[in-house]
Amino acid sequence: MTASIDAHVRLDTHPTHPSAVQAVLTGTQAHVASTALEAAGWSAAATDVLVLARIDHEEPYWAADAAQHLTAEGITVEITPRLQEAIDEEWTWPNYPMPWCTRNEIREVSDQAQKIHDDIRNGHLLIHDDIRNGHLLIHAHAHDGHTTVAVGTYLHQGGKTVYLHGEDHLRQIADTFDSPAEALVAFENAHAAEMRPGPAPLTDTERAATAARSVFDITTAKPEPPRPQLEAVPIYLADAGDHDALLDTFLDTHGEFEKWRTWSDETTHAIHESQTLRIERVHETPARETAWTVAAYETPVSDRMWHLTASGATPAPVLQNLLNHLADGDGWDTVIGVPVGERTVTTATQPLTEAGWKHTLTGHGIRWTSPDGQAGVRFDPLTAQAPQSPATWTIWAGPDPDRPTWAITASPHTPSSLLADLSETLAHETGTRQPQPGRRDHRTRLAASAPAAPAVTSGRPASRSR
């Protein structure tokens, strides 16, 4: 007779996802049940709350399977009536491309697709820790006119490389290769025009499953403490905000830019459809290190005409205005080989002069300083004649440009219209930040314009049905 374990598992339908299942664990030995469920593909969503979210909509079936195994181990399992109804429901995929398959065979095909999905999803989490765990690393993908195809390599099984065909519950291994090089050559020959590096963008189903793993029963959540009221400040003193959400919102509203991920999750590229303007975002960057790089090219294969960088603590509304300027397509082109003259400098800094920023000459060039002394713009004429100079222009907030809270640097031929736009933003716009005790209130210095802090929201995952 199996010994009883002091663990109780209550299985219920997910609060927001149409087919996912939620498990709430109680008892002094709840960790035993948690370990068993995680081994079966469930994900921890909160303390003693796990979620099963799959891309084949078969969660109720696998929840019932988990209940049988837990009961056999001596763990008490409760299945709510609404989940039991979902378990008992008879349904099938409409227009299933393999109509000769039985219901069990369809489930087996879907389960194999789920395992491929899990290998891809978990591979990035394990590669840097222990590649011997053997998960799938996608090298390239394309669209063959009907569905997504991809090629990737298992980091176990002797490095087997596979050709994947299909999406979600229909993804299958269509072919295998002896080496990644052989696979990539064959893949490029078949899909050269459509080939893209890295994994394919997530499908609606994959995004919904990911969202479900982060949602748990609201009855288990603790109320959030009240947030302090934000204070209005000059835009250069605003909080950095969420740079990743800012980029996501920009890409959602500007379809002419395509999002590309690198081989690592650490960096995202946004590339204009012309291939001549590229934005690089490095995630998880320290406040004073480079988090953004913008580069413009005369042609997709030419050298850079100009480039600009921004550090990790750059205020979100400053970045938003910069991105909006780039999206407007105004001033990308610039004349290389022509010296940066007085007219260019005057155009770029006129908004600062008109707003009363202090203009001084220093050993490093010309400096414009805000009336409160907490931000500035510097032009270095010694580097202005070197096209590849990294920092002819420096825009910063903080004690000085050598010890900035945040900084933007720009090369000599950065368009004067873009620099003038940034100057206008610094001189006249406002943002918000968390109150800082002991600091003077800056509201008396503000212009009458409305705060420029971006309304950044994450996109909701698309709903799905069977």
C-alpha positions in Angstrom: 0.0 0.0 0.0 1.4 3.4 -0.9 2.2 5.6 2.0 0.2 8.8 2.3 2.0 12.1 1.7 0.9 15.3 3.4 0.3 17.2 0.2 -3.0 18.3 -1.4 -3.2 19.4 -5.1 -6.3 21.2 -6.3 -6.5 21.2 -10.1 -8.6 23.9 -11.8 -8.9 25.7 -15.1 -6.7 28.7 -15.6 -8.2 32.1 -14.6 -7.4 33.7 -18.0 -6.1 31.1 -20.5 -8.8 29.1 -22.3 -7.2 25.7 -22.0 -4.4 26.0 -19.4 -4.6 24.3 -16.0 -3.7 25.6 -12.6 -2.5 23.6 -9.6 -2.7 25.0 -6.1 -0.6 23.0 -3.6 -1.0 22.8 0.2 0.3 20.6 3.0 3.7 20.2 4.8 5.0 18.1 1.9 3.7 20.2 -0.9 7.2 20.3 -2.3 7.0 16.6 -3.2 4.0 17.3 -5.5 5.6 20.5 -6.9 8.7 18.5 -7.9 6.6 15.8 -9.6 4.6 18.4 -11.5 7.6 20.4 -12.7 9.2 17.2 -14.0 6.0 16.7 -16.0 6.3 20.1 -17.7 4.4 22.3 -15.2 5.8 25.8 -14.5 5.9 27.5 -11.1 3.8 30.7 -11.3 3.8 31.7 -7.6 4.5 30.1 -4.2 2.7 26.7 -4.3 1.0 27.6 -7.6 1.9 25.8 -10.8 0.6 26.2 -14.4 0.4 23.8 -17.3 0.3 25.9 -20.5 0.9 24.0 -23.8 0.8 24.9 -27.5 -1.4 21.9 -28.3 -4.4 22.8 -26.1 -4.2 19.4 -24.5 -3.7 20.7 -20.9 -6.9 19.0 -19.5 -5.8 15.6 -20.8 -2.3 15.9 -19.3 -3.7 17.3 -16.1 -5.8 14.2 -15.7 -2.7 12.1 -16.4 -0.8 14.0 -13.7 -3.6 13.5 -11.3 -3.4 9.7 -11.8 0.4 9.7 -11.2 0.1 11.9 -8.1 -2.6 9.8 -6.6 -0.5 6.7 -7.2 2.3 8.3 -5.2 -0.1 8.9 -2.2 -0.8 12.6 -2.9 -4.4 13.8 -2.5 -5.7 15.4 -5.7 -8.9 17.4 -6.2 -10.2 18.2 -9.7 -12.8 21.0 -9.8 -16.0 20.3 -11.7 -15.2 22.8 -14.5 -11.8 21.2 -15.1 -13.5 17.7 -15.1 -15.9 19.0 -17.7 -12.9 20.1 -19.9 -11.2 16.7 -19.4 -14.4 14.8 -20.5 -15.0 17.1 -23.5 -14.7 15.5 -26.9 -13.2 17.8 -29.4 -11.0 17.7 -32.5 -8.9 20.1 -34.6 -10.9 21.6 -37.5 -9.3 21.0 -40.9 -6.6 18.8 -39.4 -4.0 18.2 -42.2 -3.7 14.5 -41.3 -7.3 13.3 -41.3 -6.3 9.6 -41.2 -5.0 10.0 -37.7 -7.0 8.8 -34.7 -7.6 11.1 -31.7 -4.8 9.3 -29.8 -2.5 9.6 -32.8 -3.3 13.3 -33.2 -2.4 13.7 -29.5 0.9 11.9 -30.0 1.8 14.2 -32.9 0.9 17.2 -30.8 3.0 15.9 -27.9 6.1 15.6 -30.1 5.5 19.2 -31.3 5.2 20.2 -27.6 8.6 18.6 -26.8 10.2 20.5 -29.7 8.7 23.7 -28.4 9.9 23.0 -24.9 13.4 22.2 -26.1 13.5 25.6 -27.9 12.0 27.5 -25.0 14.3 25.9 -22.4 17.5 25.9 -24.5 18.4 29.5 -23.8 18.0 29.0 -20.1 20.4 26.0 -20.0 23.0 26.7 -22.7 25.3 28.9 -20.5 24.9 26.7 -17.5 25.3 23.2 -18.7 25.1 22.4 -22.4 25.1 18.7 -21.7 21.4 19.0 -20.7 20.8 18.9 -24.5 18.2 21.3 -25.7 17.5 22.7 -29.2 19.3 25.8 -30.4 17.6 27.3 -33.5 20.1 28.7 -36.1 17.7 30.1 -38.8 14.1 30.2 -40.0 12.1 31.1 -43.0 8.5 31.0 -44.4 8.0 28.6 -47.3 4.7 30.2 -48.4 2.6 28.0 -46.2 4.2 27.7 -42.8 7.4 28.4 -40.8 10.5 26.2 -41.5 13.7 26.3 -39.4 16.9 24.5 -38.9 18.6 23.9 -35.5 21.0 21.8 -33.6 20.5 19.6 -30.5 23.3 20.1 -28.0 23.1 16.5 -27.1 22.6 13.4 -29.3 26.0 14.0 -30.9 25.0 17.5 -32.1 22.3 16.3 -34.4 21.0 19.0 -36.6 17.3 19.0 -37.7 15.1 20.6 -40.2 11.8 21.7 -38.6 8.5 22.2 -40.5 5.3 23.7 -39.2 4.2 25.8 -36.3 2.6 25.1 -32.8 1.0 21.6 -32.6 2.0 20.8 -36.2 5.7 21.4 -35.9 7.7 18.3 -36.9 11.2 17.1 -37.6 11.2 16.7 -41.3 14.9 15.9 -41.9 18.2 15.4 -40.1 21.8 16.4 -41.0 25.2 15.3 -39.8 26.4 18.8 -39.1 25.1 22.4 -38.6 27.1 23.5 -41.6 25.5 21.0 -43.9 22.1 21.8 -42.7 22.5 25.6 -43.0 23.9 25.3 -46.6 20.9 23.1 -47.6 18.5 25.5 -45.8 19.9 28.5 -47.5 19.7 26.9 -50.9 16.0 26.1 -50.4 15.0 29.4 -48.7 17.6 32.0 -49.5 15.2 34.8 -50.2 13.2 34.3 -47.0 15.9 33.1 -44.7 16.3 35.0 -41.4 18.8 34.4 -38.5 17.7 33.1 -35.1 14.4 31.6 -34.0 11.2 32.5 -35.7 8.9 35.1 -34.0 6.6 33.6 -31.4 3.2 32.6 -32.7 0.0 33.9 -31.0 -0.4 30.5 -29.4 3.2 30.5 -28.0 2.8 34.1 -26.7 -0.5 33.1 -25.0 1.1 30.1 -23.3 4.0 32.3 -22.1 1.6 34.8 -20.7 -0.4 32.0 -18.9 2.7 30.9 -17.1 3.0 34.3 -15.5 -0.6 34.6 -14.3 -1.8 32.9 -11.2 -5.0 32.9 -9.1 -5.7 36.4 -7.9 -6.8 35.1 -4.5 -3.2 34.1 -3.8 -1.8 37.5 -4.7 -1.0 40.1 -2.1 -2.1 43.6 -2.7 0.6 45.9 -4.0 1.7 48.8 -1.8 0.5 52.2 -2.9 2.8 53.8 -5.4 4.2 57.2 -4.6 3.0 60.1 -6.6 5.4 61.1 -9.4 6.9 64.5 -9.6 7.3 66.6 -12.7 10.8 67.6 -13.6 12.8 68.8 -16.6 13.0 65.9 -19.1 16.7 65.4 -18.5 16.0 64.6 -14.8 13.2 62.1 -15.6 13.4 58.4 -14.6 14.9 56.0 -17.1 11.6 54.0 -17.3 11.3 50.7 -19.1 13.5 50.8 -22.2 12.4 47.4 -23.4 8.8 48.3 -23.3 9.6 51.5 -25.1 11.3 49.6 -27.9 8.4 47.1 -28.1 5.9 49.9 -28.4 8.0 51.6 -31.1 8.1 48.4 -33.1 4.4 47.8 -32.7 3.5 51.2 -34.1 6.2 51.4 -36.8 5.9 48.5 -39.2 8.7 49.8 -41.4 11.1 48.6 -38.7 11.7 44.8 -38.3 12.7 43.3 -35.0 15.6 40.9 -35.2 17.0 39.0 -32.3 20.7 38.0 -32.2 22.0 34.5 -31.2 21.8 35.7 -27.6 18.7 37.1 -25.8 20.9 40.0 -24.6 20.5 42.1 -27.7 17.6 43.2 -30.1 18.0 44.9 -33.4 15.4 47.1 -35.1 16.2 47.5 -38.8 14.4 49.8 -41.2 13.0 48.2 -44.3 15.6 50.2 -46.4 18.4 48.4 -44.4 20.1 51.8 -44.1 19.1 52.6 -40.5 19.7 50.2 -37.7 18.9 50.4 -34.0 20.6 48.1 -31.5 19.2 47.7 -28.0 21.4 45.9 -25.4 19.2 44.6 -22.6 20.1 44.5 -18.9 22.7 47.3 -19.3 24.2 49.2 -16.3 23.0 52.8 -16.0 26.2 54.4 -17.4 27.1 51.9 -20.1 25.9 51.9 -23.7 22.4 50.5 -24.0 21.4 51.9 -27.4 23.3 52.4 -30.7 21.8 54.0 -33.8 23.7 53.8 -37.0 22.9 55.2 -40.5 24.4 53.9 -43.8 24.4 55.2 -47.3 23.6 51.7 -48.7 22.9 48.4 -46.9 26.5 47.4 -47.5 28.4 50.7 -47.1 30.3 52.0 -44.1 28.5 54.0 -41.4 27.7 57.6 -42.3 27.0 58.5 -38.7 26.1 56.8 -35.4 24.8 57.7 -31.9 24.8 56.0 -28.6 22.7 56.3 -25.4 23.4 54.9 -21.9 21.2 52.7 -19.8 19.8 55.5 -17.6 18.8 57.8 -20.4 15.2 59.0 -19.6 12.5 57.2 -21.5 10.9 60.4 -22.9 14.2 61.5 -24.4 14.6 58.1 -26.1 11.0 58.2 -27.3 11.5 61.6 -29.0 14.7 60.3 -30.6 12.9 57.2 -31.9 10.0 59.3 -33.2 12.5 61.5 -35.1 14.0 58.4 -36.7 10.6 57.0 -37.6 9.7 60.3 -39.3 12.6 59.6 -41.8 13.8 63.2 -41.6 17.5 63.9 -41.7 19.0 60.4 -42.1 21.2 61.5 -45.0 24.2 63.6 -44.4 27.1 64.8 -46.5 30.3 63.0 -45.6 33.6 64.7 -46.3 32.3 68.2 -45.7 33.7 69.7 -42.5 31.3 70.3 -39.6 31.1 74.1 -39.6 29.6 76.9 -37.6 26.2 76.7 -39.4 25.8 73.0 -38.4 26.7 73.8 -34.8 24.3 76.8 -34.7 21.4 74.8 -36.1 21.9 72.0 -33.7 22.1 74.1 -30.6 19.8 77.1 -31.4 16.9 75.7 -29.1 19.4 75.7 -26.2 20.5 79.3 -26.9 17.0 80.5 -27.2 16.1 78.8 -23.9 18.9 80.6 -22.0 21.3 77.8 -21.6 24.8 79.1 -20.6 27.3 79.1 -23.5 31.0 78.7 -22.6 34.3 77.7 -24.1 36.3 75.0 -22.4 39.4 73.0 -23.0 37.2 70.3 -24.6 35.4 72.7 -26.9 32.0 74.5 -26.6 29.6 73.7 -23.8 25.9 74.7 -23.3 24.7 74.2 -19.7 21.1 74.2 -18.5 20.0 77.0 -16.1 20.0 74.6 -13.1 23.4 73.3 -14.0 22.3 69.7 -14.1 22.5 69.0 -17.8 24.6 70.0 -20.8 25.6 69.6 -24.4 29.2 69.6 -25.6 30.7 70.0 -29.0 34.3 69.0 -29.5 35.8 70.7 -32.7 39.0 68.7 -32.5 37.1 65.5 -33.3 34.7 67.0 -35.7 37.0 66.6 -38.7 37.5 62.8 -38.0 34.5 61.0 -39.6 34.9 57.9 -37.4 35.2 59.9 -34.2 32.9 58.3 -31.6 31.9 61.4 -29.7 32.0 64.8 -31.3 28.8 65.6 -29.5 28.0 64.7 -25.9 24.6 65.2 -24.3 24.4 64.5 -20.6 22.8 65.0 -17.2 24.7 64.9 -14.0 27.7 66.7 -12.5 29.7 66.9 -15.7 30.2 65.0 -19.0 32.9 62.9 -17.5 30.7 61.8 -14.6 27.2 61.7 -16.1 24.1 60.2 -14.7 23.3 59.4 -18.3 24.8 60.4 -21.7 24.2 60.4 -25.4 27.1 60.6 -27.7 27.0 61.4 -31.5 29.6 61.2 -34.3 30.6 64.2 -36.4 28.1 63.8 -39.2 25.0 63.1 -37.1 22.3 65.1 -38.8 21.9 68.6 -37.4 18.1 68.2 -37.6 18.3 65.2 -35.2 20.6 67.1 -32.8 18.3 70.2 -33.0 15.3 68.0 -32.1 17.2 66.6 -29.1 18.1 70.1 -28.1 14.5 71.2 -28.3 13.5 68.3 -26.2 16.0 69.1 -23.5 15.3 72.8 -23.5 11.5 72.7 -23.3 10.0 69.3 -22.4 9.3 67.7 -19.1 9.1 64.2 -17.6 8.4 62.5 -14.4 10.4 60.7 -11.7 9.9 59.1 -8.3 10.0 61.7 -5.5 13.5 62.1 -4.1 13.5 63.3 -0.4 16.0 66.1 0.2 15.9 67.3 -3.4 14.6 70.8 -4.3 11.2 70.9 -6.2 11.9 71.6 -9.9 8.3 72.3 -10.8 8.8 76.1 -10.6 11.3 75.8 -13.5 9.1 73.9 -15.9 7.6 75.2 -19.1 3.9 75.1 -19.6 4.0 72.2 -21.9 2.5 68.9 -20.9 4.7 66.1 -19.4 6.4 64.1 -22.1 6.7 60.8 -20.3 5.7 58.0 -22.7 2.6 56.0 -22.0 4.3 52.6 -22.5 2.1 49.6 -22.2 2.7 45.9 -23.0 0.7 44.4 -25.8 -2.0 41.9 -24.7 -1.5 38.4 -26.0 -3.9 37.5 -28.7 -6.8 35.3 -27.7 -6.9 31.8 -29.2 -9.5 29.1 -29.8 -9.3 25.5 -30.7 
